Amino acid sequence: ENRVFSISGQSSEYPPLSQVPNGGCPMHPRCKHSETPFLEKFESEELIEYGKGTDKKYMGLNLENGRADQAKLRSLERLEKEKASKIITGDRKYFQSVDIKNKVQMPGLTAKAYKETMNSFSLALEHGRATNTECLLTLDAKTGKRVYNNIDGEQSQVVFPKKYVDFLNNSDDNSLLIIHNHPSSSSFSSDDINILTIGSVNKLGVVGHDQTLYYIERKGSSVKLSDKKISFDYKTAQAKYFSYYQEKVLSGAMTQQEAWKEHSHKMLEEVAEKNNLNYRRWLPDEQ
């Protein structure tokens, strides 16, 4: 589940592994989960922040035999499904409203492509709200029509199947718009932006689970991008603003997730400027 637990139980950042049913895998009969070592210095900021997000209400549910109280778990799951259902209905209305259409401007998209793009943002968010994972939708940049099956991802990434990579490489230049969701509501990752180095992909969109929208596109049809330069610019901007947002967290002015959301946005502004990209963000409460 990409959640992180402390083996010793002494960490101030992560819950103890002993809270997991049976004290770890296998957690129950026919369990398909597995454990793997997690070292922060080898992981992305987004995955680290996500790994800390274990909901406290799921802690302390183990019975004396070490197994989770299934009745309590089912009750919590029902509440989460009811909550997600209400959120999804509200999100659909939000993305179809006149206000959002007036606010969110994406030059270069036809009216039909714009409508389908907003619908895809809603579908990606619906998937994310229900599963807390990412998904990826691929659209025709001119019409907004879906041109490839939706790809389900994990909590902090979508792994591209080889067949999909072949599809991207064999599609016409500047013909595709790709939409996906971020449970953390942060901006594009460097891996996301590197997708724009593929000639067929002209535009990218991300919807955060707090309804924040992000949009980026190549300027012009013949722009050549370097994945090495994008990665370097991304890391440089990340280091440039790290201390500022770290202080915000340490002072209590921001939560870790709020800081990473703003940090990632600031980084993308610089990456876009240095690589001739159009980049925009629209906040839910932005006029």
VEXVOLO-819604 format. One record per residue: x, y, z of N, C-alpha, C in turn; residue in three letters. Coordinates in pm, whole numbers, plus 50000, padded with zeros to 5 digits. Layout:
<banus>
X|Y|Z|X|Y|Z|X|Y|Z|ala
...
</banus>
This chain:
<banus>
50081|49879|50000|50000|50000|50000|50085|50126|50000|glu
50217|50110|49991|50310|50224|49998|50299|50300|50130|asn
50263|50232|50237|50263|50291|50371|50389|50243|50442|arg
50441|50330|50529|50569|50301|50594|50548|50281|50744|val
50614|50178|50799|50603|50146|50942|50743|50132|51001|phe
50753|50161|51128|50881|50154|51199|50902|50014|51255|ser
51013|49953|51220|51043|49818|51270|51062|49818|51421|ile
51134|49920|51471|51161|49927|51616|51042|49978|51694|ser
50954|50053|51625|50841|50113|51694|50877|50243|51765|gly
51001|50290|51746|51049|50410|51815|51043|50537|51730|gln
51002|50525|51603|51002|50641|51514|50893|50741|51553|ser
50925|50870|51542|50825|50974|51565|50749|51005|51437|ser
50796|50954|51324|50735|50984|51195|50640|50874|51146|glu
50671|50748|51182|50595|50636|51128|50540|50548|51241|tyr
50420|50491|51223|50363|50403|51325|50442|50272|51336|pro
50433|50205|51451|50508|50080|51470|50455|49966|51383|pro
50545|49882|51338|50506|49766|51257|50416|49671|51336|leu
50428|49675|51468|50345|49586|51551|50196|49617|51538|ser
50161|49736|51485|50020|49772|51465|49960|49697|51347|gln
50045|49648|51257|49995|49574|51141|49944|49438|51188|val
49831|49389|51136|49782|49257|51176|49891|49151|51168|pro
49901|49071|51272|50002|48966|51283|50144|49023|51293|asn
50157|49152|51315|50287|49215|51326|50362|49220|51195|gly
50291|49203|51083|50353|49206|50951|50301|49093|50863|gly
50351|49086|50743|50302|48988|50646|50350|48846|50676|cys
50265|48744|50649|50129|48757|50597|50033|48806|50705|pro
49949|48902|50671|49859|48962|50770|49734|48880|50794|met
49700|48798|50697|49580|48715|50709|49591|48602|50607|his
49507|48500|50616|49514|48389|50519|49500|48440|50376|pro
49580|48384|50287|49582|48418|50145|49622|48564|50122|arg
49697|48620|50214|49741|48759|50203|49838|48775|50086|cys
49816|48877|50003|49902|48902|49885|49997|49018|49907|lys
49992|49080|50025|50082|49191|50052|50223|49139|50084|his
50318|49228|50068|50456|49194|50104|50523|49319|50159|ser
50635|49298|50228|50708|49410|50288|50842|49426|50215|glu
50890|49550|50215|51020|49577|50155|51088|49688|50235|thr
51220|49689|50244|51289|49795|50318|51259|49933|50258|pro
51254|50033|50342|51227|50171|50299|51332|50263|50359|phe
51413|50324|50275|51518|50416|50319|51490|50553|50258|leu
51465|50653|50343|51422|50784|50294|51519|50845|50192|glu
51649|50825|50212|51746|50890|50124|51738|50840|49980|lys
51671|50727|49958|51658|50673|49823|51520|50698|49763|phe
51433|50767|49837|51295|50784|49792|51264|50930|49757|glu
51159|50950|49678|51118|51086|49639|51046|51152|49756|ser
51045|51285|49755|50975|51360|49859|50827|51323|49862|glu
50768|51306|49743|50625|51275|49737|50595|51140|49801|glu
50678|51040|49773|50654|50908|49830|50677|50908|49981|leu
50777|50984|50027|50802|50995|50171|50682|51055|50242|ile
50628|51164|50186|50513|51228|50249|50391|51136|50245|glu
50375|51065|50134|50262|50974|50126|50276|50860|50226|tyr
50399|50811|50242|50423|50700|50334|50390|50732|50478|gly
50392|50862|50513|50362|50903|50650|50212|50918|50674|lys
50133|50896|50569|49992|50930|50578|49900|50822|50629|gly
49950|50726|50704|49863|50620|50757|49759|50682|50850|thr
49632|50656|50822|49524|50713|50901|49525|50653|51042|asp
49530|50739|51142|49541|50693|51281|49421|50610|51326|lys
49307|50629|51261|49190|50552|51304|49204|50403|51273|lys
49300|50369|51184|49324|50229|51153|49428|50166|51246|tyr
49482|50244|51337|49579|50192|51432|49508|50138|51557|met
49572|50044|51624|49518|49991|51748|49398|49900|51732|gly
49383|49841|51614|49268|49754|51589|49300|49606|51610|leu
49424|49574|51644|49459|49433|51662|49399|49376|51789|asn
49351|49253|51777|49299|49181|51893|49416|49113|51965|leu
49388|49042|52071|49494|48977|52148|49572|48875|52066|glu
49505|48816|51966|49574|48716|51883|49657|48781|51772|asn
49662|48915|51769|49743|48985|51671|49673|49013|51541|gly
49550|48963|51525|49476|48988|51402|49386|49109|51418|arg
49360|49177|51305|49279|49298|51312|49133|49264|51341|ala
49067|49354|51411|48925|49341|51441|48847|49365|51311|asp
48804|49259|51246|48742|49269|51114|48611|49348|51118|gln
48535|49336|51227|48408|49409|51237|48432|49560|51235|ala
48534|49605|51309|48566|49748|51312|48618|49794|51176|lys
48700|49710|51112|48753|49745|50980|48640|49762|50878|leu
48544|49670|50877|48433|49679|50783|48350|49804|50808|arg
48333|49839|50935|48258|49959|50971|48330|50084|50919|ser
48461|50088|50936|48539|50202|50887|48534|50211|50735|leu
48541|50096|50669|48537|50093|50522|48403|50145|50470|glu
48293|50109|50538|48161|50158|50496|48154|50310|50508|arg
48208|50364|50617|48207|50509|50636|48289|50579|50528|leu
48405|50520|50492|48489|50579|50389|48420|50578|50253|glu
48349|50470|50221|48279|50461|50093|48166|50564|50086|lys
48095|50582|50197|47988|50681|50201|48045|50822|50183|glu
48157|50848|50249|48223|50978|50239|48270|51002|50096|lys
48331|50900|50034|48382|50913|49896|48269|50938|49798|ala
48156|50872|49820|48041|50889|49731|47992|51034|49731|ser
47986|51094|49849|47942|51234|49860|48041|51327|49793|lys
48170|51301|49811|48274|51386|49752|48271|51377|49601|ile
48255|51255|49546|48255|51235|49402|48141|51311|49336|ile
48021|51305|49395|47906|51378|49340|47934|51527|49335|thr
47992|51579|49443|48025|51721|49448|48131|51758|49346|gly
48229|51671|49326|48335|51698|49231|48282|51706|49088|asp
48189|51618|49054|48134|51619|48919|48065|51753|48890|arg
47986|51799|48987|47917|51927|48971|48018|52041|48962|lys
48126|52031|49040|48228|52135|49042|48294|52150|48906|tyr
48333|52039|48844|48403|52045|48716|48310|52079|48599|phe
48180|52076|48621|48086|52111|48516|48028|52252|48534|gln
48069|52321|48639|48010|52450|48671|48059|52560|48578|ser
47980|52667|48569|48017|52782|48488|48139|52851|48547|val
48145|52855|48680|48257|52922|48747|48390|52859|48711|asp
48395|52726|48711|48522|52659|48681|48559|52679|48534|ile
48459|52685|48446|48486|52707|48304|48541|52848|48280|lys
48489|52944|48356|48539|53081|48343|48680|53095|48400|asn
48710|53016|48503|48838|53027|48571|48949|52951|48499|lys
48921|52830|48458|49024|52742|48401|49030|52761|48250|val
49131|52832|48205|49151|52857|48063|49269|52776|48012|gln
49246|52699|47907|49352|52617|47847|49360|52649|47699|met
49438|52752|47663|49449|52795|47523|49493|52679|47433|pro
49439|52678|47313|49479|52574|47218|49384|52457|47213|gly
49294|52445|47311|49197|52336|47310|49067|52383|47247|leu
49010|52302|47160|48879|52332|47105|48775|52318|47216|thr
48656|52369|47193|48551|52362|47293|48520|52216|47330|ala
48519|52130|47228|48492|51988|47253|48604|51924|47333|lys
48730|51955|47297|48844|51898|47368|48848|51948|47512|ala
48812|52075|47531|48809|52132|47666|48706|52058|47752|tyr
48588|52037|47697|48481|51968|47771|48526|51828|47811|lys
48588|51754|47719|48633|51619|47747|48750|51618|47845|glu
48834|51721|47839|48945|51731|47934|48894|51750|48076|thr
48795|51839|48092|48738|51861|48225|48668|51735|48276|met
48603|51664|48185|48539|51538|48223|48644|51436|48266|asn
48759|51436|48199|48867|51343|48234|48928|51378|48370|ser
48940|51507|48400|48985|51548|48533|48891|51489|48638|phe
48761|51500|48612|48661|51450|48707|48671|51299|48723|ser
48689|51227|48612|48699|51081|48618|48826|51037|48693|leu
48937|51108|48667|49062|51075|48736|49048|51099|48885|ala
48982|51208|48922|48962|51237|49064|48867|51136|49127|leu
48765|51097|49053|48671|50996|49104|48744|50866|49135|glu
48829|50824|49042|48909|50703|49065|48997|50720|49188|his
49065|50834|49197|49157|50857|49308|49088|50862|49442|gly
48973|50929|49447|48899|50939|49573|48854|50801|49621|arg
48816|50716|49526|48763|50584|49562|48873|50485|49599|ala
48994|50500|49540|49099|50399|49560|49224|50453|49628|thr
49238|50586|49634|49359|50650|49686|49483|50611|49605|asn
49461|50586|49477|49571|50555|49385|49560|50646|49264|thr
49664|50645|49182|49664|50724|49060|49604|50644|48944|glu
49561|50716|48843|49521|50653|48717|49557|50749|48605|cys
49563|50700|48483|49607|50781|48370|49511|50766|48253|leu
49469|50880|48196|49379|50883|48082|49451|50952|47966|leu
49437|50896|47847|49506|50949|47728|49402|50997|47627|thr
49412|51126|47590|49313|51187|47503|49376|51235|47373|leu
49295|51243|47270|49335|51311|47147|49337|51460|47177|asp
49450|51527|47153|49466|51667|47191|49371|51760|47115|ala
49323|51717|46998|49235|51803|46919|49088|51784|46953|lys
49049|51659|46979|48907|51630|47001|48873|51599|47146|thr
48973|51560|47226|48947|51519|47363|48899|51376|47375|gly
48887|51307|47263|48839|51168|47262|48943|51076|47326|lys
48897|50981|47407|48986|50883|47469|49045|50792|47362|arg
49177|50779|47360|49241|50701|47252|49320|50581|47306|val
49313|50559|47436|49379|50441|47493|49305|50406|47622|tyr
49304|50278|47656|49238|50235|47779|49300|50302|47901|asn
49217|50334|47999|49268|50393|48123|49369|50299|48189|asn
49474|50356|48245|49578|50276|48311|49573|50303|48462|ile
49548|50200|48540|49546|50213|48686|49688|50212|48740|asp
49712|50298|48838|49845|50307|48897|49849|50269|49043|gly
49954|50314|49110|49971|50289|49252|49949|50420|49327|glu
49989|50426|49456|49961|50545|49535|50038|50667|49491|gln
50154|50649|49430|50234|50765|49393|50295|50755|49254|ser
50245|50664|49172|50298|50653|49037|50207|50569|48949|gln
50226|50586|48818|50163|50500|48719|50276|50439|48636|val
50286|50308|48637|50388|50239|48558|50334|50217|48418|val
50409|50261|48317|50365|50248|48178|50392|50107|48126|phe
50290|50034|48084|50314|49904|48017|50389|49926|47886|pro
50463|49828|47843|50540|49839|47718|50449|49871|47600|lys
50331|49811|47599|50238|49834|47489|50199|49982|47482|lys
50187|50045|47600|50150|50187|47603|50267|50274|47556|tyr
50388|50238|47596|50506|50312|47551|50517|50304|47398|val
50491|50187|47344|50493|50171|47198|50386|50259|47133|asp
50269|50264|47196|50161|50349|47144|50204|50496|47141|phe
50266|50544|47249|50312|50683|47254|50416|50710|47146|leu
50509|50619|47131|50618|50639|47035|50572|50633|46890|asn
50461|50565|46866|50412|50549|46728|50299|50644|46692|asn
50257|50727|46787|50149|50824|46759|50205|50949|46693|ser
50118|51023|46627|50159|51145|46556|50213|51249|46654|asp
50305|51332|46606|50360|51438|46689|50250|51532|46740|asp
50262|51568|46868|50172|51666|46932|50025|51627|46927|asn
49997|51498|46922|49858|51453|46907|49790|51415|47037|ser
49866|51410|47150|49810|51353|47273|49811|51450|47391|leu
49708|51435|47472|49695|51505|47600|49674|51399|47707|leu
49758|51398|47809|49752|51295|47913|49708|51356|48046|ile
49609|51293|48108|49553|51339|48236|49577|51233|48342|ile
49620|51274|48462|49623|51180|48574|49598|51254|48704|his
49593|51183|48814|49560|51243|48943|49674|51225|49042|asn
49681|51315|49140|49779|51306|49248|49707|51306|49383|his
49709|51194|49456|49647|51191|49589|49701|51299|49682|pro
49827|51337|49667|49888|51439|49753|49849|51581|49713|ser
49787|51596|49597|49746|51727|49542|49866|51815|49504|ser
49984|51756|49492|50104|51829|49452|50108|51844|49300|ser
50203|51925|49253|50218|51950|49110|50289|51833|49041|ser
50326|51853|48916|50391|51750|48837|50526|51710|48897|phe
50558|51584|48885|50692|51536|48923|50784|51551|48802|ser
50913|51532|48823|51006|51539|48709|50977|51426|48610|ser
50935|51309|48660|50899|51198|48571|50779|51236|48484|asp
50684|51308|48545|50569|51355|48467|50614|51444|48352|asp
50697|51543|48384|50740|51639|48283|50823|51571|48174|ile
50898|51469|48211|50979|51398|48112|50895|51330|48005|asn
50765|51309|48033|50677|51250|47932|50667|51342|47811|ile
50685|51474|47834|50676|51570|47725|50793|51559|47627|leu
50895|51482|47664|51006|51460|47569|50966|51364|47458|thr
50854|51293|47477|50801|51205|47372|50725|51292|47273|ile
50759|51285|47147|50706|51377|47047|50555|51381|47036|gly
50488|51269|47064|50343|51264|47049|50268|51336|47161|ser
50335|51355|47276|50267|51413|47393|50292|51563|47396|val
50185|51640|47381|50196|51785|47375|50151|51853|47505|asn
50059|51788|47578|50001|51851|47696|49983|51749|47807|lys
49994|51796|47932|49972|51712|48049|49879|51785|48147|leu
49797|51710|48215|49713|51766|48319|49715|51679|48442|gly
49711|51742|48559|49701|51669|48686|49590|51730|48769|val
49511|51644|48833|49410|51692|48927|49447|51640|49066|val
49456|51732|49162|49481|51694|49300|49353|51652|49369|gly
49364|51575|49472|49245|51527|49541|49174|51637|49619|his
49235|51756|49625|49166|51871|49685|49106|51961|49576|asp
49098|51911|49452|49041|51976|49335|49134|52077|49268|gln
49259|52086|49312|49355|52171|49244|49386|52112|49106|thr
49392|52198|49005|49423|52153|48870|49559|52209|48826|leu
49635|52127|48756|49764|52166|48701|49764|52132|48552|tyr
49826|52220|48472|49827|52200|48327|49959|52251|48271|tyr
50019|52174|48183|50146|52215|48124|50150|52166|47979|ile
50213|52246|47892|50221|52208|47751|50349|52263|47690|glu
50392|52199|47584|50507|52249|47509|50465|52371|47428|arg
50551|52473|47422|50525|52589|47338|50569|52557|47195|lys
50474|52561|47103|50509|52531|46966|50509|52382|46940|gly
50509|52344|46815|50496|52204|46778|50630|52133|46761|ser
50740|52209|46759|50868|52146|46729|50969|52156|46844|ser
50918|52186|46963|51009|52202|47077|51070|52068|47113|val
51202|52065|47125|51272|51945|47166|51316|51961|47310|lys
51279|51867|47392|51311|51875|47534|51412|51767|47571|leu
51494|51797|47671|51594|51702|47721|51552|51652|47857|ser
51539|51519|47871|51501|51465|48002|51610|51492|48106|asp
51737|51494|48063|51845|51523|48158|51837|51666|48208|lys
51806|51760|48118|51795|51900|48159|51675|51920|48251|lys
51563|51857|48217|51443|51869|48300|51471|51816|48440|ile
51534|51700|48451|51565|51641|48581|51660|51730|48660|ser
51762|51786|48591|51857|51875|48657|51788|52002|48707|phe
51706|52064|48622|51636|52186|48661|51539|52159|48777|asp
51476|52044|48775|51381|52007|48881|51454|51994|49015|tyr
51565|51920|49015|51641|51901|49138|51701|52032|49189|lys
51746|52117|49096|51803|52246|49134|51698|52333|49202|thr
51578|52338|49145|51470|52417|49204|51425|52358|49337|ala
51425|52226|49346|51387|52161|49471|51482|52201|49584|gln
51611|52198|49555|51711|52235|49656|51703|52384|49690|ala
51674|52466|49589|51669|52612|49607|51566|52653|49711|lys
51450|52587|49711|51340|52627|49799|51319|52535|49919|tyr
51405|52435|49933|51386|52335|50038|51386|52399|50178|phe
51485|52480|50207|51499|52539|50341|51379|52626|50377|ser
51330|52700|50279|51215|52788|50303|51093|52708|50348|tyr
51061|52602|50275|50942|52524|50309|50965|52433|50430|tyr
51090|52393|50452|51120|52317|50573|51092|52402|50696|gln
51130|52529|50690|51106|52621|50802|50956|52641|50824|glu
50880|52645|50718|50735|52658|50730|50675|52540|50807|lys
50728|52421|50780|50679|52301|50849|50723|52302|50996|val
50850|52332|51018|50904|52332|51154|50838|52437|51243|leu
50797|52548|51184|50733|52655|51261|50584|52630|51283|ser
50532|52530|51213|50389|52500|51226|50301|52582|51133|gly
50363|52663|51045|50286|52746|50953|50219|52662|50844|ala
50280|52548|50812|50226|52458|50711|50240|52314|50756|met
50147|52230|50711|50167|52087|50729|50267|52040|50624|thr
50317|51919|50639|50411|51866|50540|50349|51858|50402|gln
50222|51818|50396|50156|51806|50266|50133|51943|50203|gln
50093|52041|50284|50074|52177|50232|50206|52234|50179|glu
50314|52210|50254|50445|52262|50213|50491|52198|50083|ala
50471|52066|50069|50514|51999|49947|50430|52044|49827|trp
50302|52070|49849|50217|52119|49741|50270|52252|49688|lys
50301|52344|49778|50351|52475|49736|50495|52467|49683|glu
50575|52383|49747|50713|52363|49703|50716|52309|49559|his
50636|52207|49533|50635|52146|49399|50586|52245|49295|ser
50490|52330|49331|50440|52431|49237|50549|52533|49204|his
50620|52578|49305|50729|52675|49284|50836|52614|49194|lys
50866|52487|49217|50966|52419|49135|50922|52413|48988|met
50793|52382|48966|50744|52369|48830|50743|52502|48756|leu
50720|52611|48828|50727|52741|48763|50865|52765|48704|glu
50968|52728|48779|51105|52747|48730|51140|52648|48618|glu
51099|52524|48634|51126|52423|48531|51060|52464|48399|val
50936|52513|48407|50864|52554|48286|50934|52672|48218|ala
50977|52768|48298|51043|52886|48241|51173|52849|48172|glu
51248|52757|48229|51378|52720|48175|51369|52623|48057|lys
51250|52567|48034|51236|52468|47927|51128|52505|47826|asn
51091|52634|47824|50997|52684|47724|50864|52609|47726|asn
50805|52602|47846|50678|52533|47864|50574|52630|47921|leu
50449|52612|47880|50337|52685|47940|50288|52606|48061|asn
50280|52669|48176|50240|52600|48299|50139|52685|48374|tyr
50033|52621|48423|49932|52690|48502|49884|52602|48617|arg
49842|52668|48724|49776|52599|48835|49651|52677|48872|arg
49542|52604|48900|49418|52666|48945|49379|52605|49080|trp
49373|52686|49183|49333|52641|49315|49180|52641|49326|leu
49123|52553|49410|48978|52545|49421|48912|52678|49461|pro
48979|52755|49548|48920|52880|49595|48972|53002|49520|asp
49045|52979|49410|49101|53089|49332|48993|53151|49245|glu
48988|53284|49240|48887|53354|49160|48935|53372|49016|gln
</banus>
